[in-house]
């Protein structure tokens, strides 16, 4: 495994790309090629922020070009393409890249994080439940229980309830369904959160000031496709690239499990 800086790792991935890549795919390729030894809690977000900041701060000196929201390529690749097609000048390309890099409306719309088909049994539903997730098995755990957004409850693979978390975090809202009329009717849940997550695993609790109609509709479509999984839809809704978190079990559950095993072992020893 190499241990390149983010800049070098991103450039290494984009060198072999024949077209612009989404920042989530760049991050995944960096992990696949083992170009770094550590990735933090949100490698995809880190890649996106790094390239956007580079374009904004370095201008023409930045090695990166952003032809569309969320997608990047090397500036050298953009130059070659412009020459081959007789397109716009380098200055025009730079101006477009800087404008798009600073555009606050990301392709993910107002959904910035999500979790699909998480298990109810992997969360400890105590007074302050925590919902742990990672972007991959090798990434750091993030507590997502204070997310705000919408959620879906399932009985196996059947949707039985859709709810929202506005004034309370998702963890608190879901806990309420472990003691109300839905208690025995669900074993899995999916959630869609509006808060972004930093590389340190902290939730960015800011609200989007305005959202275009196009982004609103695309995101609504994407959420429905994710939840319902219609057979004729081949992909997620257009422009929906929120970061998906895989569920990680609450460490206290494993601890309690081990304590229970030790307790049973002690009983056997005492009996014998």
Buried (B, 14 or more C-beta within 10 A) or exposed (E): EEEBEBBEBBBBBBEEBEEBBBBBBBBBBBBEBEBBEEBBBBBBBBBBBBBBEBBEEEEEEBBBBBBEBBBBBBBEBBBEBBEEEEEEEBEEBBEBBBEBBEEEBBBBBBBBBBBBEBEBEBBBBEEEBBBBBBBEEEBBBBBBBBBBBBBBBBBEEEEEBEBEBEEBBBBBBBBEBBEEEBEEBBEBBBBBBBBBBBBEBBBEEEEEEEEEEEBEEBBBBBBEBBBEEEEEBEEBBEBBBBBBBBBBBBEEEEEEEEEEEEEEEEEEEEEE
